[in-house]
Amino acid sequence: GSSLTPAGGTCTQGINNGPGILTITYVAGIGTATTSNAGPYCAGATIQLNATGTGAYSWTGPNGFTSTLQNPTIPNSTTANAGVYNLTVTATGCTATATTTVVVNTVPTVNAGVDQSICQGNQVTLTATGATTYSWNNAIPNGVPFTQSVGTVNYTVTGTVGACSATDQVAVTVNALPTVNAGPDVAICNTTTVTLTATTSFTQSFSWNNGVVNG
C-alpha cells in the first residue's frame, strides 16, 4: 500500500501486488547488568562497588555520589554514604539498570577510663565503656580487680559493637611501698624527754601516733 517508490525499485507509485520483504537489523546490546558491594562496612572504611556488563557506566548514590567507573570506590566512608546505589550501563543505544544497597555502621567511641596511680599491694580495676564487648591486652578482664607489679603499664582495650570496633588506652602506675625505720627501742627515766626520728627509703612526710612529732 506504499505510495513511495524506493530508490532503485521497479514498482510504480500506487498499489502493488505481490510478495514483500522486511529486513530487521539487530543491534547487539546488553540484556542485564548486576551490581554488588563488599559491605557491610564500618565508618572510615573504603566502600567498594562492583558491576558487570559491557558499555558505559553511570553510578549515582547517596551523599551526591556519581561515577563513570565500572568498579568505583568511596574512601573514608561515613553513615551518610549508606543507602541505595543505582547503576545504568549503556551499550549501542541499549541500557540496563541495577541497584545495590550499602550498609555503613558507626564505630563505637571506647573509653578506657582515667589513668590510675596506686600503692603496691592494692588491686586495680579497669572498666571500659562505650561498646558492647571489651577485650583488654595482657588478658585483663573488664571490671575485675587484679594486682599489678611495681611500675607503669599501659593497657589497651578493644571495644566492639557488631562488626565494628575501636581502641583506647589507660596507664596504671603502681608505687612501691617505702621502707620505714622508726629507730631502735629506747629506755629513758621518768620526766626525761625522748626524740623519735624515723627514716625511709623515700623523701616523704611521717605521721606518728599519739601526736608525736618526727625528729
Secondary structure, 3 states (H helix, E strand, C coil): CCCCCCCCCCCCCCCCCCCCCCCCCCCCCCCCCEEEECCCEECCCCEEEEEECCCEEEEEEHHHEEECCCCCEECCCCHHHCEEEEEEEEECCEEEEEEEEECEECCCCCECCCCEEEECCCEECCCCECCCEEEEHHHCCCCCCEECCCEEEEEEEEEEECCEEEEEEEEEEEECCCCEECCCCCCCCCCCCCCCCCEECCCCCCCCHHHCCCC
